[in-house]
Amino acid sequence: MVSEILVPMDDSEHAEKALEYAIDNFPEAEISVLHVIGVPSSMMGEATTLALEDDAEEAVTKRTDPVFKRAQEIAKKRNREVTTLTGIGHPARNIIDRAEEYDTIVIGAHGSDWKRASRRFLVGNVADAVSKRAPIPVIVVR
């Protein structure tokens, strides 16, 4: 039985569909939504720029709030609650490092980075990396 699910989310439509899938198909499971800040880039990664902020905690909240608000809206429409988690660093690594705390991962096929070819080249496909390396089942939602 699946009792705890990790749903990585960014601001993409595929991530929203993954959360909807998890809620609709696992009505008894506790769902944690993870948003990871800090995609590597050719210059400085987003996580590095957090260290340069006057108030790093406020900067993290500013970056995570839109994603978490959307996750809460999706859950509320379905009379469910979700827990929110923030990660800093590489998205795939963050997801894989947390995987053993859950029964399964439900992830969108493409995140918001797929629209940015140069970023996708550097980062790779997070869903692909997670599905290949996670020690638990992974459901990829289109």
C-alpha positions as CSV (number, residue, x, y, z in Angstrom):
1,M,0.0,0.0,0.0
2,V,1.2,3.5,-0.9
3,S,1.0,5.7,2.2
4,E,3.5,8.4,1.6
5,I,4.2,10.1,-1.8
6,L,6.8,12.7,-2.8
7,V,5.7,15.0,-5.6
8,P,8.5,17.3,-6.9
9,M,7.0,20.5,-8.2
10,D,8.1,23.5,-10.2
11,D,6.0,26.0,-12.0
12,S,5.2,23.7,-14.9
13,E,1.9,22.3,-16.1
14,H,3.4,18.8,-16.0
15,A,4.2,19.2,-12.3
16,E,0.6,20.3,-11.6
17,K,-0.6,17.2,-13.5
18,A,1.6,15.0,-11.4
19,L,0.2,16.5,-8.2
20,E,-3.4,16.0,-9.5
21,Y,-2.5,12.4,-10.4
22,A,-1.1,11.7,-7.0
23,I,-4.1,13.1,-5.2
24,D,-6.7,11.5,-7.5
25,N,-5.1,8.0,-7.5
26,F,-3.9,7.7,-3.9
27,P,-6.7,9.1,-1.8
28,E,-5.4,7.7,1.5
29,A,-1.7,8.7,1.0
30,E,0.1,11.6,2.7
31,I,1.5,13.8,-0.1
32,S,4.6,16.0,0.3
33,V,5.3,18.6,-2.4
34,L,9.0,19.4,-2.9
35,H,10.2,22.5,-4.6
36,V,14.0,22.6,-5.2
37,I,15.8,25.9,-5.6
38,G,19.1,26.0,-7.2
39,V,19.4,24.8,-10.8
40,P,23.0,24.8,-11.9
41,S,23.9,27.2,-14.7
42,S,27.0,28.1,-16.7
43,M,27.6,31.2,-14.5
44,M,26.2,31.0,-10.9
45,G,23.5,28.6,-9.8
46,E,20.3,29.9,-8.2
47,A,21.3,28.3,-4.9
48,T,24.6,30.3,-5.0
49,T,22.7,33.6,-5.5
50,L,20.8,32.9,-2.3
51,A,24.0,33.4,-0.3
52,L,24.2,36.9,-1.7
53,E,20.7,37.9,-0.6
54,D,20.4,40.2,2.4
55,D,17.7,37.9,3.8
56,A,18.2,34.4,2.5
57,E,15.1,33.1,4.2
58,E,12.9,35.7,2.6
59,A,14.5,35.0,-0.8
60,V,13.7,31.3,-0.5
61,T,10.1,32.1,0.5
62,K,9.8,34.4,-2.5
63,R,10.9,31.7,-4.8
64,T,8.8,28.9,-3.3
65,D,5.6,30.7,-2.5
66,P,4.1,30.7,-6.0
67,V,4.7,26.9,-6.4
68,F,3.4,26.1,-2.9
69,K,0.3,28.3,-3.3
70,R,-0.5,26.5,-6.5
71,A,0.0,23.1,-4.9
72,Q,-2.3,24.1,-2.0
73,E,-5.0,25.3,-4.5
74,I,-4.9,22.0,-6.4
75,A,-5.2,20.1,-3.1
76,K,-8.0,22.3,-1.7
77,K,-10.1,21.8,-4.9
78,R,-9.9,18.0,-4.1
79,N,-10.5,18.4,-0.4
80,R,-7.0,17.2,0.4
81,E,-4.0,18.6,2.2
82,V,-0.3,18.5,1.2
83,T,2.9,19.1,3.1
84,T,5.4,21.4,1.5
85,L,9.2,21.0,1.5
86,T,12.0,23.1,0.1
87,G,15.3,21.8,-1.2
88,I,18.4,23.7,-2.3
89,G,20.7,22.4,-4.9
90,H,20.3,20.1,-7.9
91,P,16.6,19.0,-8.3
92,A,17.3,15.3,-9.2
93,R,19.8,14.9,-6.4
94,N,17.4,16.4,-3.9
95,I,14.6,14.2,-4.9
96,I,16.7,11.0,-5.0
97,D,18.3,11.8,-1.6
98,R,14.8,12.1,0.0
99,A,13.3,9.1,-1.8
100,E,13.7,6.4,0.9
101,E,11.4,8.4,3.2
102,Y,8.5,7.7,0.8
103,D,6.7,4.8,-0.9
104,T,6.7,6.3,-4.4
105,I,7.5,9.5,-6.3
106,V,5.1,11.0,-8.7
107,I,6.8,13.5,-11.0
108,G,5.9,15.5,-14.1
109,A,7.4,14.4,-17.4
110,H,8.9,17.8,-18.0
111,G,9.6,20.7,-15.7
112,S,9.6,24.4,-16.5
113,D,13.3,24.0,-17.7
114,W,12.4,22.0,-20.8
115,K,11.4,25.4,-22.4
116,R,14.9,26.7,-21.9
117,A,17.1,24.6,-24.2
118,S,20.4,25.9,-22.8
119,R,19.3,25.2,-19.2
120,R,18.0,21.7,-20.1
121,F,21.4,21.0,-21.8
122,L,23.2,21.7,-18.5
123,V,20.7,20.2,-16.1
124,G,19.4,17.2,-18.1
125,N,16.0,15.8,-17.7
126,V,15.1,15.6,-14.0
127,A,12.3,13.1,-14.4
128,D,14.6,10.8,-16.4
129,A,17.4,11.0,-13.8
130,V,15.0,10.3,-11.0
131,S,13.3,7.4,-12.7
132,K,16.7,5.8,-13.4
133,R,18.3,6.4,-10.0
134,A,15.5,6.4,-7.3
135,P,15.4,3.4,-5.0
136,I,11.6,3.5,-5.0
137,P,8.9,3.3,-7.7
138,V,8.6,6.5,-9.8
139,I,5.5,7.4,-11.7
140,V,6.1,9.9,-14.5
141,V,3.0,11.9,-15.5
142,R,2.5,13.6,-18.8
